[in-house]
C-alpha cells in the first residue's frame, strides 16, 4: 500500500477498488475506537499489509 493510500485507508468511503465501498476498514476503526482501542496499518517488508488491532484489557 502506498503511503498516500495508507493515510486514507481508514477514512469512510475511500476505496482504491472500482466496486469498493470504502467501509470495511473505516467501520472496523469506528468499532475498535468505540472500545478505546486502536487500529494500525503497516506494510510488510516482503509485500502485503499488516493490520494490528489493539484493545484494552
C-alpha positions as a Markdown table, in Angstrom:
| # | Residue | x | y | z |
|---|---|---|---|---|
| 1 | Unk | 0.0 | 0.0 | 0.0 |
| 2 | Unk | 1.4 | 3.4 | -0.9 |
| 3 | Unk | 1.8 | 6.0 | 1.8 |
| 4 | Unk | -1.0 | 8.1 | 0.3 |
| 5 | Unk | -3.4 | 5.1 | 0.2 |
| 6 | Unk | -2.4 | 4.1 | 3.8 |
| 7 | Unk | -3.1 | 7.6 | 5.1 |
| 8 | Unk | -6.7 | 7.5 | 3.6 |
| 9 | Unk | -7.5 | 3.8 | 4.1 |
| 10 | Unk | -9.4 | 4.3 | 7.4 |
| 11 | Unk | -11.5 | 7.2 | 6.0 |
| 12 | Unk | -15.1 | 6.3 | 5.3 |
| 13 | Unk | -15.9 | 5.8 | 1.5 |
| 14 | Unk | -12.3 | 5.9 | 0.4 |
| 15 | Unk | -11.5 | 2.9 | -1.8 |
| 16 | Unk | -9.0 | 2.1 | -4.5 |
| 17 | Unk | -11.3 | -0.7 | -5.8 |
| 18 | Unk | -13.7 | 0.1 | -8.7 |
| 19 | Unk | -16.6 | -1.6 | -6.9 |
| 20 | Unk | -15.4 | -0.9 | -3.3 |
| 21 | Unk | -17.5 | 1.0 | -0.8 |
| 22 | Unk | -14.6 | 2.1 | 1.4 |
| 23 | Unk | -16.5 | 1.0 | 4.6 |
| 24 | Unk | -14.6 | -2.1 | 5.7 |
| 25 | Unk | -11.6 | -0.6 | 7.5 |
| 26 | Unk | -13.5 | 2.6 | 8.4 |
| 27 | Unk | -16.1 | 0.5 | 10.2 |
| 28 | Unk | -13.5 | -1.6 | 11.9 |
| 29 | Unk | -11.8 | 1.6 | 13.1 |
| 30 | Unk | -15.1 | 3.0 | 14.5 |
| 31 | Unk | -15.8 | -0.2 | 16.4 |
| 32 | Unk | -12.3 | -0.5 | 17.8 |
| 33 | Unk | -12.1 | 3.2 | 18.8 |
| 34 | Unk | -15.5 | 2.9 | 20.5 |
| 35 | Unk | -13.9 | 0.3 | 22.7 |
| 36 | Unk | -10.9 | 2.5 | 23.5 |
| 37 | Unk | -8.7 | 0.6 | 21.1 |
| 38 | Unk | -6.5 | 1.5 | 18.1 |
| 39 | Unk | -6.0 | 0.1 | 14.6 |
| 40 | Unk | -2.7 | 0.3 | 12.9 |
| 41 | Unk | -1.7 | -0.3 | 9.3 |
| 42 | Unk | 1.9 | -1.2 | 8.2 |
| 43 | Unk | 3.4 | -2.5 | 5.0 |
| 44 | Unk | 5.3 | -5.8 | 5.3 |
| 45 | Unk | 8.9 | -6.0 | 4.0 |
| 46 | Unk | 8.1 | -8.9 | 1.6 |
| 47 | Unk | 4.9 | -7.3 | 0.4 |
| 48 | Unk | 1.4 | -7.2 | 1.8 |
| 49 | Unk | -0.1 | -5.4 | 4.7 |
| 50 | Unk | -0.3 | -5.9 | 8.4 |
| 51 | Unk | -3.4 | -4.7 | 10.2 |
| 52 | Unk | -3.0 | -4.6 | 14.0 |
| 53 | Unk | -5.8 | -4.2 | 16.4 |
| 54 | Unk | -5.0 | -3.0 | 19.9 |
| 55 | Unk | -7.8 | -3.4 | 22.5 |
| 56 | Unk | -7.5 | -2.6 | 26.2 |
| 57 | Unk | -7.7 | -5.4 | 28.8 |
